[in-house]
Amino acid sequence: MNINNSGWKPELAANDSNGDAGVATFTGNRALMLDEPLIFEIGSNATTGVDFAACDARHDLGALARTAPINLPGLSEPETVRHYTRLSRQNYGIDLGVFPLGSCTMKHNPRLNEKIARMKGFGDVHPLAPIPTIQGALAVIHELAEWLKALTGMPAIAMSPKAGAHGELCGILCIRAALEARGETARTVMLVPESAHGTNPATAAFAGFSIESIPATAQGRVDVAALEARLGPDVAGVMITNPNTCGLFERDLKRIADNVHAAGGYVYCDGANFNAIVGRVRPGDLGIDAMHINLHKTFSTPHGGGGPGAGPVVLSEALAPFAPLPVVETQGDDYVLIEEENAAESHPQAFGRMAAFQGQMGMFTRALAYILSHGADGLCQVSGDAVLNANYVLRSLEDTLDAPFAHSGPCMHEALFTDVGFAEGFSTLDVAKGLIDEGFHPMTVYFPLVVHGAMLVEPTETESKAGLDQFIGALRSVAERAKAGYPTLKSAPHFAPRARLDETQAARKPVLVHPLISAAGKRITSP
Ligand SMILES: *Cc1c(COP(=O)(O)O)cnc(C)c1O
């Protein structure tokens, strides 16, 4: 690190952003946690980790030729490795501790999945490899598809969508294609409950529908009467999350589905919370037409960090003909890929494609490994344990935190709390920041929107009682500080590499260079 020695005085360090007066260091490092500038601050145009031979073959690019240096932040190879390794130590991940983000379902990623995904025949497979050479990979996609159809009780599936939101778009495009095939293009309204995840209305709008919001009841469920009153010849369908984002099972989904169908619409189910009911409820039995399955939520594949995810969509008989290509099918003992060239006979109404190729192979192998290692009985226990853990959190904290729906019975896989009872001027955000000081990634905050200052805690099934007790103790302690109006909570986190940010300011006026580093890359004052 470039330090201008002469400028540093220990007493200046008293204003350390972390507020611990008099114990700052010359380097800004704290014990073995290294203060890491941005790569643009430490890299230089003159340095590179790779030696290229001088390039003499010049093409005449005319006005397109570069006249100034490209200003890539070059570092040597070891400096590059260190930079990213240091940054990674400032990150928090599921392998470090409880990651209680509600709705996101941050599951442990079993190492067995990783081992299977790295096997040569899976890890090195290429999407353009000749079909006879990738029979095993196609068998994985096909077997996973069969499991997902069996677990959801649905007859068809599209495997290629790359995330939950992408799967939503796939399902809604199937609905649009089905309406067009029926000549019912006047059905332009999609009904979405107000507790829905933001991707639901965004998806419907992107697919050309207008959105109308359906209110929630005081018990945190969809207001069935309001929904049914709105059904009519302009309604294309509804998008309902079950279990919903308040952590409650929508008990009336079957009745809703029957009535939506009777009125000529379709039912999209947001399946992001399928992990709470997998092995126990088959959404197909509730009459839905389409549902995405976030493999990174229910089936333990990693969230991001290795490429796109996977959000396969199961479909009803009514929507199956419109499923996008490609489709993996069996012909005799062989697996075949149905694409545009060979779809005319078997899939003439396919609406198009969601992705260039077959989907995210690395996620398919991991998810199938998870399913096969648990088996049907194991998956049933997974959802049971997830619900048990969430109820343990709910009942352990309802004496300290306001739990708006706790009176209406047990929750599903996540516990919802609000900011009711906090001291004047103290908010959910303060509790989230305080949890960072306690060593936990905060829970989901300010979602769902149906309650004020929401805190949505999802422990998942693999947390031990000891781990949950430690998290509950930390959240209780921070919540008590918010209720008592403990002043230092307002400026938490105190122990993180960066203290509380002004998020509005950061978004509107981003400062992309560390203020303590001069343009020449020299640290000009103490940290
Ligand atoms: C996560 C989530 C989504 C979106 O899924 P992604 O895989 O993140 O695109 C949609 N709805 C709900 C309720 C979710 O929790």
PDBQT file of the ligand as one rigid body, heavy atoms in Angstrom, charges set to zero:
ROOT
HETATM    1  C1  LIG A 601     -36.387 -14.873  -4.776  1.00  0.00    +0.000 C 
HETATM    2  C2  LIG A 601     -37.773 -14.586  -5.132  1.00  0.00    +0.000 A 
HETATM    3  C3  LIG A 601     -38.144 -14.309  -6.463  1.00  0.00    +0.000 A 
HETATM    4  C4  LIG A 601     -37.146 -14.117  -7.588  1.00  0.00    +0.000 C 
HETATM    5  O1  LIG A 601     -36.283 -15.201  -7.787  1.00  0.00    +0.000 OA
HETATM    6  P1  LIG A 601     -34.800 -14.996  -8.336  1.00  0.00    +0.000 P 
HETATM    7  O2  LIG A 601     -34.279 -16.382  -8.481  1.00  0.00    +0.000 OA
HETATM    8  O3  LIG A 601     -34.066 -14.177  -7.328  1.00  0.00    +0.000 OA
HETATM    9  O4  LIG A 601     -34.917 -14.292  -9.657  1.00  0.00    +0.000 OA
HETATM   10  C5  LIG A 601     -39.483 -14.143  -6.738  1.00  0.00    +0.000 A 
HETATM   11  N1  LIG A 601     -40.411 -14.216  -5.760  1.00  0.00    +0.000 NA
HETATM   12  C6  LIG A 601     -40.081 -14.467  -4.476  1.00  0.00    +0.000 A 
HETATM   13  C7  LIG A 601     -41.161 -14.549  -3.440  1.00  0.00    +0.000 C 
HETATM   14  C8  LIG A 601     -38.752 -14.644  -4.115  1.00  0.00    +0.000 A 
HETATM   15  O5  LIG A 601     -38.424 -14.868  -2.837  1.00  0.00    +0.000 OA
ENDROOT
TORSDOF 0
